[in-house]
């Protein structure tokens, strides 16, 4: 057990998770199970091949550097027994999805889908906790749009020929994994709504190349910042193939892909390599609020995986503040560069989105030249009304705490945080 840092707090996990860690500690200490051994790309590829009954073609090798570097960081971090098992499962599942996708795309009946374009997709980007999920859910309601669901991104290749049975089976599997996560860290549902059949962010699929998800995010935004140097163009080209497959499955070639991931914000040059005609919609929130909320989110990712006994909130604050500043600067640099000329772009203010979501979407559609139909407006109003009712019910019942946080908890000074992003606020908050 590590010495408690000045801003150290114990992980917020359920009693069931604490008991699980206690019972699994001997197995983890003696590395009795493969899931508790140090992560190894070679070993996990071998396991993935076995679980896919002999598939060996992992495609291009770009992913190997990010995977190896991330595994080394996880191996040298203080993950709990449950955290180690979760990290092992994350890498293994992404490798399995990679094998299955590459094999599936070789089929003569499937490969022609790669000739169909992904035309002018819309990407919602912005720091985590700036309204990207809410905006994405609203945009996904448009009958002329198409957003990938969690189960599709997790494993885009069907497992049964019967489409009804296949969808039901894949949703059940992914929802089971989500339920296990919430069993360990039930408060996460108050930070980010997750569900197997809900529109979800691209990183679930991009994770086959860029391993920056729940199990690894907190280590990847920490020193030595190796992930910040990954040239991720190939990852986005591979992601395009996933979307081509999904639109082939649903025969939705005439629908506009509506996509979302906060990590895109700092990777726009590479997103542009895969999607040169993409529309980019950037969500903006008061920096002090955005950084504080993201700190709370990152703490939640550590709650699930930390095994030292303490989470150093001061370190979380420093890492998040650095990440936020860098990602915003990268996005601004790209959007004012000649390389961004082919991209239509829009901006959405968090305060306006929360205050009047329907009018905010309507204005965005006008800015982008999209048709805002009466049918879509009706769907938006119904969704917003239901969402408001659910949030009010949760507040009154106290059954699920809504997200709360303060910068001072992470030893961050409001004035210094604001000062660091003063240029950004002056430029975009007008």
C-alpha positions as a printed NumPy array, in Angstrom:
array([[  0.   ,   0.   ,   0.   ],
       [  1.422,   3.363,  -1.008],
       [  1.889,   6.302,   1.334],
       [ -1.078,   8.631,   1.184],
       [ -0.36 ,  11.712,  -0.957],
       [ -1.452,  15.122,   0.352],
       [ -4.44 ,  15.081,  -1.984],
       [ -4.857,  11.316,  -1.834],
       [ -8.329,   9.787,  -1.615],
       [ -9.429,   6.157,  -1.651],
       [-11.029,   4.8  ,  -4.824],
       [-14.82 ,   5.137,  -4.869],
       [-15.907,   1.598,  -5.6  ],
       [-18.767,  -0.543,  -4.393],
       [-18.39 ,  -2.972,  -1.509],
       [-18.714,  -5.789,  -4.034],
       [-15.705,  -4.451,  -5.939],
       [-13.711,  -4.127,  -2.699],
       [-14.563,  -7.691,  -1.794],
       [-13.652,  -8.831,  -5.297],
       [-10.255,  -7.143,  -5.101],
       [ -9.638,  -8.73 ,  -1.713],
       [-10.513, -12.224,  -2.897],
       [ -8.519, -11.852,  -6.124],
       [ -5.415, -10.401,  -4.439],
       [ -3.637, -13.758,  -3.933],
       [ -4.255, -14.734,  -7.564],
       [ -2.991, -11.365,  -8.759],
       [  0.057, -11.399,  -6.485],
       [  1.179, -14.864,  -7.594],
       [ -0.018, -14.266, -11.187],
       [ -1.875, -17.553, -11.123],
       [ -4.23 , -16.561, -13.948],
       [ -3.08 , -15.182, -17.326],
       [ -5.212, -12.061, -16.751],
       [ -2.924, -11.087, -13.868],
       [  0.342, -11.514, -15.716],
       [  2.087,  -8.434, -17.17 ],
       [  0.425,  -7.405, -20.403],
       [  2.249,  -8.637, -23.503],
       [  1.177,  -7.93 , -27.069],
       [  2.633, -11.233, -28.23 ],
       [  0.721, -13.218, -25.599],
       [ -2.545, -11.37 , -26.168],
       [ -2.329, -11.805, -29.943],
       [ -1.83 , -15.523, -29.366],
       [ -4.884, -15.598, -27.07 ],
       [ -6.948, -13.647, -29.619],
       [ -5.997, -16.114, -32.348],
       [ -7.087, -18.993, -30.133],
       [-10.431, -17.349, -29.31 ],
       [-11.14 , -16.715, -33.   ],
       [-10.373, -20.351, -33.909],
       [ -7.124, -19.723, -35.717],
       [ -7.391, -16.244, -37.261],
       [ -3.921, -14.699, -37.558],
       [ -4.193, -11.693, -39.867],
       [ -4.091,  -8.545, -37.721],
       [ -3.701,  -6.295, -40.747],
       [ -1.336,  -3.338, -40.767],
       [  1.161,  -3.043, -37.907],
       [  0.648,   0.63 , -36.987],
       [ -1.292,  -0.301, -33.837],
       [  1.614,  -2.283, -32.387],
       [  3.532,   0.748, -31.097],
       [  0.549,   2.341, -29.298],
       [ -0.453,  -1.04 , -27.886],
       [  3.032,  -1.911, -26.67 ],
       [  3.625,   1.498, -25.125],
       [  0.264,   1.501, -23.385],
       [  0.728,  -2.023, -22.06 ],
       [  4.08 ,  -1.042, -20.592],
       [  2.475,   1.927, -18.842],
       [ -0.286,  -0.263, -17.431],
       [  2.267,  -2.846, -16.284],
       [  4.194,  -0.202, -14.318],
       [  1.078,   1.363, -12.797],
       [ -0.689,   0.31 ,  -9.608],
       [ -3.736,  -1.435, -11.002],
       [ -5.979,  -3.42 ,  -8.661],
       [ -6.78 ,  -7.089,  -9.367],
       [-10.092,  -6.043, -10.975],
       [ -8.261,  -3.259, -12.823],
       [ -5.692,  -5.694, -14.199],
       [ -8.385,  -8.087, -15.356],
       [-10.305,  -5.226, -16.979],
       [ -7.212,  -3.95 , -18.808],
       [ -6.391,  -7.443, -20.02 ],
       [ -9.954,  -7.893, -21.27 ],
       [ -9.904,  -4.509, -23.025],
       [ -6.807,  -5.302, -25.083],
       [ -7.903,  -8.864, -25.807],
       [-11.381,  -7.826, -26.99 ],
       [ -9.959,  -5.112, -29.258],
       [ -7.533,  -7.602, -30.821],
       [-10.339, -10.099, -31.353],
       [-12.489,  -7.416, -33.002],
       [ -9.534,  -6.528, -35.224],
       [ -9.034, -10.132, -36.345],
       [-12.741, -10.655, -37.038],
       [-13.092,  -7.413, -38.984],
       [-10.103,  -8.046, -41.245],
       [-11.23 , -11.608, -41.926],
       [-14.817, -10.531, -42.607],
       [-13.787,  -7.838, -45.072],
       [-12.014, -10.467, -47.183],
       [-15.33 , -12.122, -48.018],
       [-16.262, -11.621, -51.709],
       [-19.793, -10.674, -50.666],
       [-18.548,  -8.071, -48.173],
       [-15.388,  -6.566, -49.654],
       [-17.272,  -4.457, -52.246],
       [-18.584,  -2.316, -49.364],
       [-15.101,  -0.762, -49.147],
       [-15.748,   0.87 , -52.519],
       [-18.736,   2.772, -51.144],
       [-17.809,   6.243, -49.842],
       [-18.42 ,   7.624, -46.365],
       [-19.657,  10.999, -47.566],
       [-19.272,  14.164, -45.509],
       [-19.646,  12.611, -42.044],
       [-20.256,  14.942, -39.108],
       [-17.903,  14.643, -36.153],
       [-18.773,  16.186, -32.776],
       [-15.514,  17.083, -31.032],
       [-14.6  ,  18.977, -27.873],
       [-12.98 ,  18.313, -24.535],
       [-14.702,  15.582, -22.556],
       [-17.475,  17.048, -20.393],
       [-18.349,  19.887, -22.779],
       [-21.69 ,  18.522, -23.969],
       [-20.399,  16.256, -26.725],
       [-22.547,  13.304, -25.641],
       [-25.74 ,  15.337, -25.274],
       [-25.254,  17.051, -28.629],
       [-24.42 ,  13.743, -30.297],
       [-27.589,  12.144, -28.932],
       [-29.66 ,  15.064, -30.231],
       [-28.068,  14.966, -33.679],
       [-28.558,  11.2  , -33.804],
       [-32.33 ,  11.662, -33.665],
       [-32.424,  13.14 , -37.171],
       [-34.062,  10.567, -39.503],
       [-31.583,  11.599, -42.2  ],
       [-28.609,  10.775, -39.954],
       [-27.038,   7.534, -38.76 ],
       [-25.025,   7.05 , -35.554],
       [-23.243,   3.828, -34.608],
       [-24.44 ,   2.054, -31.482],
       [-22.132,   0.813, -28.743],
       [-22.574,  -2.849, -29.667],
       [-21.784,  -2.108, -33.321],
       [-18.573,  -0.268, -32.484],
       [-17.524,  -2.91 , -29.974],
       [-17.804,  -5.712, -32.53 ],
       [-19.012,  -4.699, -36.021],
       [-18.958,  -8.209, -37.446],
       [-22.172, -10.274, -37.112],
       [-22.023, -13.531, -35.175],
       [-25.277, -15.018, -36.495],
       [-26.856, -15.031, -39.967],
       [-30.242, -14.159, -38.462],
       [-30.034, -10.336, -38.061],
       [-32.587, -10.211, -35.224],
       [-30.821, -12.92 , -33.239],
       [-27.433, -11.384, -33.994],
       [-28.386,  -7.913, -32.786],
       [-29.99 ,  -9.278, -29.639],
       [-26.946, -11.432, -28.87 ],
       [-24.395,  -8.651, -29.356],
       [-26.428,  -6.147, -27.34 ],
       [-26.763,  -8.641, -24.5  ],
       [-23.007,  -9.294, -24.402],
       [-22.02 ,  -5.61 , -24.398],
       [-24.706,  -4.647, -21.886],
       [-23.417,  -7.364, -19.568],
       [-19.938,  -5.792, -19.708],
       [-21.417,  -2.341, -18.996],
       [-23.391,  -3.712, -16.05 ],
       [-20.198,  -5.162, -14.571],
       [-18.514,  -1.787, -14.87 ],
       [-21.398,  -0.051, -13.103],
       [-21.43 ,  -2.753, -10.451],
       [-17.901,  -1.679,  -9.507],
       [-18.276,   2.091,  -9.975],
       [-22.018,   2.848,  -9.841],
       [-21.421,   6.624,  -9.74 ],
       [-20.039,   6.51 , -13.3  ],
       [-23.603,   6.461, -14.647],
       [-24.055,   9.956, -13.234],
       [-21.046,  11.166, -15.223],
       [-21.573,   9.476, -18.579],
       [-24.671,   7.609, -19.735],
       [-23.755,   4.29 , -21.31 ],
       [-25.853,   1.582, -22.924],
       [-25.278,  -1.19 , -25.457],
       [-27.888,   0.157, -27.89 ],
       [-27.176,   3.87 , -27.45 ],
       [-25.193,   6.045, -29.87 ],
       [-21.589,   5.91 , -28.684],
       [-18.287,   7.574, -29.37 ],
       [-15.861,   6.477, -32.061],
       [-13.089,   5.485, -29.652],
       [-14.887,   2.206, -28.96 ],
       [-13.897,   1.189, -32.501],
       [-10.748,   3.301, -32.837],
       [ -9.534,   1.416, -29.779],
       [ -8.451,  -1.345, -32.161],
       [ -5.632,   1.052, -33.09 ],
       [ -5.591,   3.799, -30.434],
       [ -5.972,   2.091, -27.027],
       [ -7.324,   5.166, -25.226],
       [-10.451,   4.018, -23.417],
       [-11.782,   3.651, -19.892],
       [ -9.09 ,   1.187, -18.759],
       [ -6.16 ,   3.273, -20.008],
       [ -7.163,   6.933, -20.371],
       [ -5.697,   8.098, -17.049],
       [ -2.252,   6.625, -17.763],
       [ -2.14 ,   7.891, -21.348],
       [ -2.608,  11.537, -20.333],
       [  0.171,  11.207, -17.748],
       [  3.96 ,  11.519, -18.229],
       [  5.801,  10.544, -20.388],
       [  2.901,  11.522, -22.711],
       [  3.846,   8.957, -25.364],
       [  0.302,   8.902, -26.724],
       [  0.55 ,  12.585, -27.638],
       [  3.073,  11.692, -30.352],
       [  1.112,   8.95 , -32.092],
       [  0.569,   9.778, -35.772],
       [ -2.893,   8.294, -36.01 ],
       [ -3.831,   8.673, -39.672],
       [ -3.897,   4.913, -40.24 ],
       [ -6.267,   4.466, -37.309],
       [ -8.819,   6.768, -38.937],
       [ -8.463,   5.016, -42.281],
       [ -9.2  ,   1.739, -40.514],
       [-12.179,   3.303, -38.747],
       [-13.578,   4.345, -42.105],
       [-13.712,   0.661, -43.053],
       [-15.833,  -0.033, -39.98 ],
       [-18.315,   2.645, -41.025],
       [-18.351,   1.29 , -44.575],
       [-19.21 ,  -2.134, -43.198],
       [-21.94 ,  -0.774, -40.911],
       [-23.594,   1.204, -43.682],
       [-23.486,  -1.927, -45.851],
       [-25.2  ,  -3.924, -43.094],
       [-27.969,  -1.368, -42.586],
       [-28.187,  -0.32 , -46.247],
       [-28.009,   3.295, -45.026],
       [-25.804,   4.74 , -47.75 ],
       [-28.035,   7.775, -48.114],
       [-27.769,   8.752, -44.445],
       [-25.186,  11.122, -43.004],
       [-22.892,   9.597, -40.415],
       [-23.138,  11.544, -37.159],
       [-20.134,  10.663, -35.02 ],
       [-18.532,  11.79 , -31.793],
       [-15.44 ,  11.491, -29.661],
       [-13.7  ,  14.072, -27.441],
       [-10.285,  12.623, -28.3  ],
       [-10.786,  13.705, -31.936],
       [-10.201,  17.282, -30.772],
       [ -6.44 ,  16.823, -30.532],
       [ -6.214,  14.472, -33.512],
       [ -7.933,  16.524, -36.226],
       [ -5.009,  16.339, -38.704],
       [ -5.237,  12.538, -38.567],
       [ -9.043,  12.505, -38.69 ],
       [ -8.662,  14.585, -41.859],
       [ -6.493,  11.858, -43.415],
       [ -9.292,   9.324, -43.052],
       [-12.199,  11.7  , -43.68 ],
       [-11.022,  14.614, -45.845],
       [-14.563,  15.984, -46.319],
       [-15.713,  15.65 , -42.705],
       [-17.75 ,  18.346, -40.978],
       [-16.323,  19.247, -37.571],
       [-18.584,  20.58 , -34.806],
       [-16.682,  21.807, -31.742],
       [-18.434,  22.082, -28.358],
       [-17.186,  24.828, -26.014],
       [-17.622,  25.149, -22.272],
       [-16.274,  27.631, -19.714],
       [-12.696,  26.295, -19.219],
       [-12.887,  26.204, -15.42 ],
       [-16.012,  24.077, -15.57 ],
       [-14.75 ,  21.856, -18.382],
       [-11.424,  21.127, -16.664],
       [-13.093,  20.465, -13.315],
       [-15.641,  18.11 , -14.815],
       [-12.964,  16.256, -16.761],
       [-10.924,  15.85 , -13.567],
       [-13.928,  14.16 , -11.994],
       [-14.318,  11.895, -15.028],
       [-10.648,  10.859, -14.962],
       [-10.91 ,  10.159, -11.263],
       [-13.806,   7.818, -12.064],
       [-11.628,   5.919, -14.557],
       [ -9.048,   5.459, -11.808],
       [-11.657,   4.387,  -9.27 ],
       [-12.225,   1.225, -11.277],
       [ -8.562,   0.394, -11.833],
       [ -6.435,   1.866,  -9.038],
       [ -4.858,  -0.586,  -6.642],
       [ -2.419,   1.437,  -4.509],
       [ -5.105,   2.399,  -2.028],
       [ -5.143,   6.066,  -3.013],
       [ -5.874,   8.27 ,  -6.007],
       [ -3.684,  11.361,  -6.101],
       [ -6.169,  14.088,  -7.03 ],
       [ -3.405,  16.672,  -7.355],
       [ -1.786,  14.555, -10.061],
       [ -5.167,  14.071, -11.744],
       [ -5.62 ,  17.846, -11.784],
       [ -2.185,  18.522, -13.252],
       [ -2.557,  15.824, -15.929],
       [ -6.041,  16.935, -16.954],
       [ -5.14 ,  20.622, -17.087],
       [ -2.132,  19.856, -19.285],
       [ -4.176,  17.565, -21.533],
       [ -6.988,  20.083, -21.893],
       [ -4.675,  22.95 , -22.797],
       [ -2.758,  20.859, -25.333],
       [ -5.845,  19.38 , -27.006],
       [ -7.5  ,  22.787, -27.413],
       [ -4.297,  24.3  , -28.824],
       [ -3.923,  21.413, -31.292],
       [ -7.494,  21.812, -32.523],
       [ -7.114,  25.555, -32.976],
       [ -3.809,  25.113, -34.811],
       [ -5.372,  22.68 , -37.265],
       [ -8.541,  24.678, -37.895],
       [ -6.55 ,  27.769, -38.841],
       [ -4.171,  25.798, -41.073],
       [ -4.486,  25.384, -44.863],
       [ -5.038,  21.642, -44.336],
       [ -8.439,  22.345, -42.758],
       [ -9.878,  24.144, -45.789],
       [-11.881,  21.128, -46.962],
       [-13.726,  20.834, -43.669],
       [-16.981,  22.569, -42.957],
       [-17.103,  23.468, -39.269],
       [-19.548,  24.597, -36.608],
       [-19.334,  25.694, -32.973],
       [-21.753,  24.975, -30.131],
       [-21.667,  26.685, -26.744],
       [-22.393,  24.405, -23.787],
       [-24.499,  26.988, -21.961],
       [-26.743,  27.51 , -24.968],
       [-26.988,  23.776, -25.618],
       [-28.179,  23.095, -22.076],
       [-30.444,  26.167, -21.928],
       [-32.173,  25.665, -25.272],
       [-31.1  ,  22.441, -26.992],
       [-33.679,  22.465, -29.796],
       [-32.916,  26.032, -30.901],
       [-29.176,  25.337, -30.61 ],
       [-29.466,  22.38 , -32.979],
       [-31.692,  24.376, -35.309],
       [-29.097,  27.166, -35.487],
       [-26.303,  24.651, -36.061],
       [-28.245,  23.12 , -38.947],
       [-28.635,  26.567, -40.458],
       [-24.904,  27.217, -40.134],
       [-24.07 ,  23.892, -41.777],
       [-26.704,  24.089, -44.502],
       [-28.62 ,  21.028, -43.272],
       [-32.383,  20.705, -43.606],
       [-34.152,  21.05 , -40.241],
       [-37.433,  19.232, -40.782],
       [-40.63 ,  19.407, -38.68 ],
       [-40.308,  15.666, -38.083],
       [-36.827,  16.096, -36.618],
       [-37.921,  19.072, -34.504],
       [-40.743,  16.991, -33.018],
       [-38.318,  14.171, -32.147],
       [-35.933,  16.65 , -30.522],
       [-38.636,  18.203, -28.349],
       [-39.896,  14.81 , -27.212],
       [-36.373,  13.665, -26.335],
       [-35.544,  16.844, -24.4  ],
       [-38.799,  16.702, -22.448],
       [-38.197,  13.079, -21.48 ],
       [-34.578,  13.794, -20.576],
       [-35.629,  16.677, -18.321],
       [-38.252,  14.525, -16.602],
       [-35.719,  11.794, -15.915],
       [-33.157,  14.203, -14.468],
       [-35.738,  15.84 , -12.206],
       [-36.9  ,  12.451, -10.991],
       [-33.328,  11.459, -10.186],
       [-32.748,  14.67 ,  -8.243],
       [-35.876,  14.135,  -6.152],
       [-35.306,  10.439,  -5.528],
       [-31.621,  10.713,  -4.685],
       [-31.248,   7.264,  -6.256],
       [-28.433,   8.451,  -8.485],
       [-26.255,  11.466,  -7.731],
       [-25.815,  13.868, -10.595],
       [-22.26 ,  14.863, -11.383],
       [-20.567,  17.253,  -8.89 ],
       [-16.955,  18.446,  -8.545],
       [-14.724,  21.375,  -7.521],
       [-11.357,  22.468,  -8.921],
       [ -9.92 ,  22.889,  -5.445],
       [-10.375,  19.16 ,  -4.824],
       [ -7.661,  18.634,  -7.449],
       [ -5.443,  21.461,  -6.151],
       [ -6.215,  23.565,  -9.197],
       [ -6.515,  27.325,  -8.883],
       [ -9.47 ,  28.783, -10.793],
       [ -7.591,  31.9  , -11.823],
       [ -4.609,  29.955, -13.149],
       [ -6.824,  27.55 , -15.084],
       [ -8.686,  30.491, -16.594],
       [ -5.439,  32.323, -17.356],
       [ -3.999,  29.346, -19.242],
       [ -6.973,  29.275, -21.614],
       [ -7.73 ,  32.995, -21.723],
       [ -6.737,  33.137, -25.417],
       [ -9.175,  30.349, -26.2  ],
       [-12.034,  31.992, -24.365],
       [-11.375,  35.331, -26.033],
       [-11.368,  33.704, -29.482],
       [-14.334,  31.335, -29.232],
       [-16.637,  32.772, -26.552],
       [-18.117,  35.743, -28.401]])
